[in-house]
C-alpha cells in the first residue's frame, strides 16, 4: 500500500505533525474521523432579530476600508451583496485578510447583526459560499500547526489518489442487504457532507463495518476454541446430582437450574467448557459452582476454586464442607497457612486424595501439582490478571473453565468483553430475599442518618460505613474522617474498626473475620468490602460521597447487606448528582442499573484490562450502537458458517492471525 509521504501536499513537516497525533499510514489518515460537525445554516437577514447571531454568504461589493487605533487595534469595513440584499460588514483585528477580500470574492460571514444599522460585526469570515441552504463542516482532532482545512484537504487528496487501495471490509451480501454505499463513498461523505441525511447513512455504514470486523474476530475465535480445544467428555450420574440438589434446604431458582444445566451439558460434551456465570449480587452463583464441582467429582476429577481474598476463600470452604464434607475430601490453600499445612495439601492434590481445593492465588504457585484437575473455577474473575487465570488453567489437562462474576454489566459490553465465551446469567433472586430499602440523604441530614444507624445498633445489628478515600481531601469524606465522626457518635457504647486497601492482607482479613463474628459493630471501609463476604447480621450500608461511585459499584456495596432474614437499608449521602443516585432508590436489578450507569458514564475500561479484541473503536460506540452490534454479530456468524473463502474472508483471517 502507498505511504503518507506519497500523498500530494504532505511534506516532511506535515508528515511529522500527522505522526504526532497517531496518523502513520494511509488507513490511519482516512479513518481519522471528524469528532463533531458544525452546521452552518444561511440566515434570512430580512427576518433576523436585532443583535442576533447570523450566518450569510455573498460577494464582496466594495474595497475594505481599514482603520487603525491605538494599542494595535484595527477594524475593517466593507459591503457584501447577499441573496437578501446588500449588508455592511465590520471585522476587528483581521487586517491580514484585506488582500483576500477583493471585489467579487465569494465569502461567508458569521457574526452579530445590528438591524438598525444593517451591519454585521463579524467574528469569522470563510472564503467560500454555503452553496446550499446548510453547509456542514467537519471538525477534527488536531495538533498545533495543523488546521481543519489541512486535515480535510489531506484526506480528500488521499481518497482521490489512493482510494482504490482502501479495503472495504463489508462483504457484498451485507452491502446489498443494508443498501450501504461503498467505503470510499462513505469516507468521502463523512469528510464532505452534502446533507445531514447522507451523513447519517455514511456514519452508520462505517460504524457497522467497524463492528462487523470486531464481531468477526470474536466469533472466529469462539469457533476456533470450540473446534480445537478438545476437552474431556466427562461421564457422571445425573441422578446423583439431582439427589444432591433435592437435599438442599432451599429450591433453586429457574435461572439457577438453567445455569446448572448449561454447565453440566458443557462438562459432558467433548469440548472444553469456557463459560461465564454472571449473576446479580446475592443471586446464588456459588451454589451453582458447588453443584458443578460435585458433578466433576462424580466423573472422577479434581476441582479448584480460586477466590480473590482469603476471607472469601475460607467462606466458600466452610460452606462447601457443610454441604459436601461427608462425600468429598475438601482442602483449603491460602498464603497465610504454615509451610507444613501447605505441604500436606500439596501432597493430597498430587496423589489425588484431595477432590476439591479452594484457595487464593496460592493455588497457582509452582509447588502445586494436581493429580487430575478437571474443573477450574475463578470467583470474581476480573479481580485476577489474565496470566493468573491462565496459570491455574494450565495446571490441569484440558480442564473445563468456569468464570464467575457478580458485576452485572450491560449486554453490549458483555457481548464485547465475553464474546468468545458461553454465558449463563442468573437474574432471579432466591425466594425470601427482601428488597433493601435505599435512601438518598444530603450531608445536612447527617443527624437523621445517625438516628437510623442507632436504631439498627440497638437491635443488635451491624453496620458498614463507606468512604471514597483513605486519607482526607478538602471536599471529600475519608475513612479517617469517618473514624473520628463515628467514634464521637457511637464510640462510647459500640466497637468501631477500619479496613482499607493499604492495610496488610492479614490485618484486613483479621478485622473482616472479627466483623463476621460480631465483635465489631461498625466497620468503616473503602470499597475493599465490595465483593463477597456474607455477614447476615449486617443490615445497614452507609455510603458517604456516594456521587463519587459508579451506580454498579454502589449496587455491589449495597449487596453486602440484606444477607439475613432482617430488613436491611442502604443510605447514600451526597450533595450532588442526586438525580442519578435516585435510580438506586427505585431500582434493585443490577443489570438495569448497569445499563443506566453505562448510558451516563460510557464504558470506560470496565475492569482495567481489555479482555478480548480491540475495544478502542474509531467511530462505533458500544454505548450507542447496540442494534448495529447485534446485526454485526448475526451477520458474522452467518458469514463464518459459509465455508467458501472469498478474498475478503482470507484477508480478515490473515489480519486476525497476524495480530494474535
Secondary structure, DSSP 4 states (H G I P E B T S, - for coil): ---GGGSTT--HHHHHHHHHTT--SHHHHHT---SEEEEEE---TTSPPTTEEEEEEEEE-SPPEEEE-GGG-EEEEEEEEETTEEEEEEEES-GGGGGG--TT-EEEEEEEEETTTTEEEEEEEESS---SSEEEEEE----TT--HHHHHHHHHHHHHHHGGGS---S-HHHHHHTTPPPHHHHHHHHHS-S-HHHHHHHHHHHHHHHHHHHHHHHHHHHHHHHHH-B-------HHHHHHHHHHSSSPPPHHHHHHHHHHHHHHHSSBPPEEEEEE-TTS-HHHHHHHHHHHHHHTT-EEEEE-SSHHHHHHHHHHHHHHHTTTS-EEEE-TTS-HHHHHHHHHHHHHT--SEEEESGGGGSTT---SSEEEEEEETGGGS-HHHHHHHHTTSSS-EEEEEE-----HHHHHHHSTTSEEEEE-PPPTTPPPPEEEEE-GGGHHHHHHHHHHHHHTT-EEEEE-SBSS--SSS-BHHHHHHHHHHHHTTTS-EEEE-TTS-HHHHHHHHHHHHTT--SEEEESGGGSS----TTEEEEEEETGGGS-HHHHHHHHTTS--SSS--EEEEE-SS-HHHHHHHHH---HHHHHHHHHHHH----TTSS--SS----SS--TTT-HHHHHHHHHHHHHHHHS----HHHHHHHHHHHHH-
